[in-house]
Amino acid sequence: MRKGVKVYLFQVLVLASLVVLYDVTKSLPLLIGIIVLISAGYIIYGLYFKIRPLPYLEKIVNPDVYMEYIENKVKKRALLYYPLYKAYGLIYQNKMEEAIAVYSESTLETRDFDEDLFRVNTLVEAHIYYYQKDKQALVDLEKRIEGHKHRTFALGQTIVLFRHLIAEEYYKAKELLLLLIPEYKTRLHIVEMEYYLALCYVQLNNETDALAVINFMLEKRYPLFYTQKFKELKEELTENEEA
């Protein structure tokens, strides 16, 4: 059962219990007191016990803040997951060599991964192989996740995308990205995919579409290294115009 369904069912159960309690006791102060206690417990659990770094990074789109969270919370309370979570953040800080070194320390068993862990572990591996320009490793990774219950279209096709980019097959990469971007639901990954799309447009000499993507993304001012990459692409286009 998916996490979201479990949470929803738990919330329904709590609500139903409160309704029954009020129906039996007819005591509004008692009901309010229990609601306050439940709310306080939930807040304390979220602040001090619950470790959710993956959705956290993908929502705030700020690797620096995420890395502080990793060092201050995850390292102390979930040491087993620390190398994977940290490598994920380092990738989005564009610190690939450090990410590779940290990820090599991970001792997690992939067979035990839930959906979040499977996704981030696959993305970390894919980014490392893309950085190393290792097409065969990407092919092997694609085969390993084929048929896995947590494999998604976006995850599988991101691996294919990296293969196209390594081979400088920019038209194929561009066509794939037009299908892939709508599949991603998090801003973090959408920004990354939009950068690859802008790169493809530049390489295909499609200045109009390249600038449309670049200017749109620069307006967002996300604290990601991709923002600087967009600026560099725009400068490259400007230089080509002046040449």
C-alpha positions in Angstrom: 0.0 0.0 0.0 1.3 3.5 -0.9 2.4 5.9 1.8 -0.3 8.4 0.8 -3.1 5.9 1.0 -1.9 4.8 4.5 -1.8 8.4 5.7 -5.2 9.1 4.4 -6.7 5.9 6.0 -5.1 6.8 9.3 -6.5 10.3 9.1 -10.0 8.9 8.4 -9.7 6.5 11.3 -8.7 9.3 13.7 -11.5 11.5 12.5 -14.0 8.7 12.9 -12.7 7.9 16.4 -13.2 11.6 17.4 -16.7 11.6 16.0 -17.6 8.4 18.0 -15.9 9.8 21.1 -18.0 13.0 21.0 -21.2 11.1 20.3 -20.6 9.0 23.4 -19.3 11.6 25.8 -21.0 14.8 24.5 -18.1 16.6 26.0 -16.8 19.4 23.7 -13.9 20.4 26.1 -12.7 16.7 26.2 -12.8 16.6 22.4 -10.9 19.8 22.0 -8.3 18.6 24.5 -7.7 15.4 22.6 -7.4 17.3 19.3 -4.8 19.6 20.9 -2.8 16.6 22.2 -2.9 14.9 18.8 -1.8 18.1 17.0 1.0 18.7 19.5 2.2 15.1 19.1 2.1 15.4 15.3 4.2 18.6 15.4 6.7 17.1 17.8 7.0 14.0 15.6 7.6 16.2 12.5 10.2 18.4 14.2 12.2 15.8 16.2 11.6 12.3 14.9 10.4 12.2 11.3 13.2 12.1 8.7 12.0 13.1 5.2 14.9 14.6 3.3 13.9 13.5 -0.2 10.6 15.3 -0.5 12.2 18.2 1.5 14.8 18.8 -1.2 12.4 18.5 -4.1 9.9 20.9 -2.5 12.2 23.7 -1.4 14.6 23.4 -4.4 17.5 24.6 -2.3 20.4 22.2 -2.0 22.3 24.3 0.5 19.4 24.3 3.0 18.8 20.6 2.3 22.5 19.8 3.1 22.2 21.6 6.4 19.2 19.4 7.1 21.2 16.3 6.2 24.1 17.2 8.4 21.9 18.4 11.4 19.2 15.7 11.4 19.9 12.7 9.1 23.5 12.2 10.1 22.5 12.0 13.7 19.3 9.9 13.4 19.5 8.0 10.2 23.2 7.3 9.6 22.5 4.3 7.4 20.8 6.6 4.8 23.2 9.5 5.2 25.6 8.6 2.3 22.8 8.3 -0.2 20.9 11.4 0.9 24.1 13.5 1.0 25.2 12.3 -2.5 21.8 13.3 -3.8 22.3 16.8 -2.4 25.8 17.1 -3.7 24.7 16.3 -7.2 22.4 19.3 -7.1 25.2 21.4 -5.8 27.2 20.3 -8.9 29.8 18.6 -6.7 30.1 15.4 -8.6 33.4 14.1 -7.4 32.4 14.5 -3.8 29.0 12.9 -4.5 30.8 9.9 -6.1 33.0 9.5 -3.1 30.2 9.8 -0.6 27.9 7.4 -2.5 30.6 4.8 -2.5 30.2 4.6 1.2 26.5 3.6 1.0 25.8 0.1 2.4 22.0 0.1 1.7 20.5 -3.0 0.2 18.5 -2.0 -2.9 16.0 -4.9 -2.4 14.7 -3.1 0.7 14.1 0.3 -1.0 10.7 1.9 -0.8 9.6 4.2 -3.7 11.5 7.2 -2.6 14.8 5.4 -1.9 14.6 3.5 -5.2 14.0 6.7 -7.1 16.8 8.7 -5.5 19.3 5.8 -5.7 18.6 5.3 -9.4 18.9 9.0 -10.1 22.2 9.2 -8.1 23.6 6.3 -10.2 22.3 7.8 -13.4 23.9 11.2 -12.7 27.2 9.6 -11.8 27.3 7.6 -15.0 26.3 10.6 -17.1 29.1 12.7 -15.5 31.5 9.9 -16.2 30.1 9.6 -19.8 29.7 5.9 -19.2 27.0 4.8 -21.7 27.4 1.1 -20.9 26.9 1.7 -17.2 23.6 3.5 -18.1 22.6 0.6 -20.3 23.2 -1.8 -17.4 21.4 0.4 -14.9 18.4 0.5 -17.3 18.3 -3.3 -17.4 18.6 -3.6 -13.6 15.5 -1.4 -13.0 13.5 -2.9 -15.8 10.3 -4.5 -14.4 10.9 -3.1 -10.9 7.7 -2.2 -9.1 9.0 1.3 -8.4 10.3 2.0 -11.9 8.4 4.9 -13.5 8.4 6.2 -17.1 10.3 9.3 -16.0 12.9 7.4 -14.2 13.6 4.9 -17.0 13.6 7.6 -19.7 16.0 9.9 -17.7 18.5 7.1 -18.1 17.8 7.0 -21.9 18.1 10.8 -22.0 21.6 10.7 -20.5 22.7 8.2 -23.1 21.5 10.5 -25.9 23.3 13.5 -24.3 26.6 11.6 -24.0 26.3 10.5 -27.6 25.4 14.2 -28.6 22.2 12.9 -30.1 20.5 16.3 -29.4 17.5 15.8 -31.6 16.6 12.5 -30.0 17.2 14.1 -26.6 15.0 17.1 -27.4 12.1 14.9 -28.6 12.4 12.7 -25.4 12.5 15.8 -23.1 9.2 17.1 -24.6 7.6 13.8 -23.4 9.6 13.6 -20.2 9.2 17.1 -18.7 5.4 16.7 -18.1 6.0 13.4 -16.3 8.1 15.1 -13.6 6.0 16.6 -10.8 8.7 18.2 -8.7 10.3 21.6 -9.5 13.8 20.3 -8.8 13.7 17.8 -11.6 11.7 20.1 -14.0 14.4 22.8 -13.7 17.0 20.2 -14.5 15.1 18.8 -17.5 14.4 22.3 -18.8 18.2 23.0 -18.7 18.8 19.9 -20.9 16.1 21.1 -23.2 17.7 24.5 -23.6 21.0 22.9 -24.2 19.5 20.7 -27.0 17.9 23.8 -28.6 21.3 25.6 -28.5 23.1 22.6 -30.0 20.4 22.3 -32.7 20.8 26.1 -33.5 17.2 26.8 -32.5 17.9 30.1 -30.8 14.2 31.2 -30.5 13.1 28.1 -28.5 16.4 28.1 -26.5 15.9 31.7 -25.4 12.2 31.1 -24.6 13.2 28.3 -22.2 16.3 30.1 -20.8 14.4 33.4 -20.1 11.5 31.6 -18.5 13.7 29.7 -16.2 15.9 32.7 -15.3 12.8 34.5 -14.1 12.3 31.8 -11.5 15.6 32.5 -9.8 15.9 29.1 -8.3 19.0 28.7 -6.0 20.4 25.9 -8.2 23.6 25.8 -10.2 21.3 25.3 -13.3 20.5 29.0 -13.0 24.1 29.8 -13.7 24.1 27.2 -16.5 21.1 29.0 -18.1 23.0 32.3 -17.9 26.0 30.7 -19.6 23.8 29.3 -22.4 22.4 32.8 -22.9 25.8 34.4 -23.0 26.8 31.7 -25.6 23.9 32.7 -27.8 24.7 36.4 -27.4 28.3 35.8 -28.4 27.2 33.8 -31.5 25.0 36.7 -32.6 27.8 39.1 -32.3 30.4 36.9 -34.1 
